[in-house]
Amino acid sequence: MAPLGNPRTHFWLTLGMAKATGVDLNSAFYEAKITRSDYSGLINRCRGCTQADTCGAILGGCMGRLENAPEFCLNRTTFEALAA
């Protein structure tokens, strides 16, 4: 098992990918669509991703909006559900 990535880096990648796919994680939390555990789980799942550099490049070049998270995104299904 590979070591988990930097928590700070993956916190920002998670928030960036959520925002780019139309998901406001803070609102989702306050509207009880996700729990505190879900929120931290998103970040920890992201920390297990081996494509953080690719993700950062995608976010940097997407002009703030993506239709969907990339196929490799470990949180893609959750983002899709929250965006619906």
VEXGUDO-458746 format. One record per residue (C-alpha): residue number from 1; x, y, z. Coordinates in steps of 0.1 Angstrom, whole numbers. Layout:
<site k="NUM" px="X" py="Y" pz="Z"/>
...
***
This chain:
<site k="1" px="0" py="0" pz="0"/>
<site k="2" px="14" py="34" pz="-10"/>
<site k="3" px="17" py="61" pz="16"/>
<site k="4" px="-11" py="87" pz="17"/>
<site k="5" px="-4" py="121" pz="2"/>
<site k="6" px="0" py="154" pz="20"/>
<site k="7" px="-32" py="162" pz="39"/>
<site k="8" px="-30" py="200" pz="30"/>
<site k="9" px="-25" py="193" pz="-7"/>
<site k="10" px="-54" py="168" pz="-9"/>
<site k="11" px="-77" py="191" pz="11"/>
<site k="12" px="-73" py="218" pz="-15"/>
<site k="13" px="-75" py="193" pz="-44"/>
<site k="14" px="-107" py="179" pz="-29"/>
<site k="15" px="-123" py="213" pz="-25"/>
<site k="16" px="-111" py="224" pz="-60"/>
<site k="17" px="-125" py="193" pz="-77"/>
<site k="18" px="-158" py="196" pz="-58"/>
<site k="19" px="-161" py="233" pz="-68"/>
<site k="20" px="-152" py="226" pz="-104"/>
<site k="21" px="-179" py="199" pz="-106"/>
<site k="22" px="-205" py="222" pz="-91"/>
<site k="23" px="-204" py="209" pz="-56"/>
<site k="24" px="-202" py="232" pz="-25"/>
<site k="25" px="-189" py="209" pz="2"/>
<site k="26" px="-195" py="234" pz="30"/>
<site k="27" px="-232" py="238" pz="19"/>
<site k="28" px="-235" py="200" pz="16"/>
<site k="29" px="-222" py="197" pz="52"/>
<site k="30" px="-245" py="224" pz="66"/>
<site k="31" px="-275" py="210" pz="47"/>
<site k="32" px="-267" py="175" pz="62"/>
<site k="33" px="-261" py="160" pz="28"/>
<site k="34" px="-227" py="148" pz="41"/>
<site k="35" px="-214" py="142" pz="76"/>
<site k="36" px="-182" py="153" pz="92"/>
<site k="37" px="-170" py="118" pz="86"/>
<site k="38" px="-180" py="119" pz="50"/>
<site k="39" px="-162" py="152" pz="46"/>
<site k="40" px="-129" py="139" pz="60"/>
<site k="41" px="-134" py="106" pz="41"/>
<site k="42" px="-134" py="126" pz="8"/>
<site k="43" px="-100" py="141" pz="17"/>
<site k="44" px="-86" py="108" pz="29"/>
<site k="45" px="-97" py="91" pz="-3"/>
<site k="46" px="-81" py="118" pz="-23"/>
<site k="47" px="-49" py="113" pz="-3"/>
<site k="48" px="-48" py="77" pz="-16"/>
<site k="49" px="-48" py="90" pz="-52"/>
<site k="50" px="-16" py="86" pz="-72"/>
<site k="51" px="-25" py="113" pz="-97"/>
<site k="52" px="-24" py="145" pz="-76"/>
<site k="53" px="-2" py="163" pz="-101"/>
<site k="54" px="-25" py="154" pz="-130"/>
<site k="55" px="-55" py="165" pz="-109"/>
<site k="56" px="-38" py="198" pz="-101"/>
<site k="57" px="-30" py="204" pz="-138"/>
<site k="58" px="-66" py="197" pz="-147"/>
<site k="59" px="-79" py="221" pz="-121"/>
<site k="60" px="-54" py="247" pz="-131"/>
<site k="61" px="-66" py="245" pz="-168"/>
<site k="62" px="-103" py="240" pz="-164"/>
<site k="63" px="-113" py="277" pz="-160"/>
<site k="64" px="-132" py="267" pz="-128"/>
<site k="65" px="-157" py="243" pz="-143"/>
<site k="66" px="-157" py="206" pz="-153"/>
<site k="67" px="-187" py="186" pz="-163"/>
<site k="68" px="-174" py="156" pz="-142"/>
<site k="69" px="-144" py="147" pz="-122"/>
<site k="70" px="-118" py="127" pz="-141"/>
<site k="71" px="-123" py="90" pz="-144"/>
<site k="72" px="-93" py="84" pz="-120"/>
<site k="73" px="-109" py="106" pz="-92"/>
<site k="74" px="-116" py="85" pz="-62"/>
<site k="75" px="-144" py="109" pz="-52"/>
<site k="76" px="-161" py="111" pz="-86"/>
<site k="77" px="-192" py="91" pz="-76"/>
<site k="78" px="-197" py="113" pz="-45"/>
<site k="79" px="-193" py="145" pz="-64"/>
<site k="80" px="-218" py="133" pz="-91"/>
<site k="81" px="-243" py="124" pz="-64"/>
<site k="82" px="-239" py="157" pz="-46"/>
<site k="83" px="-242" py="177" pz="-79"/>
<site k="84" px="-274" py="160" pz="-89"/>
***
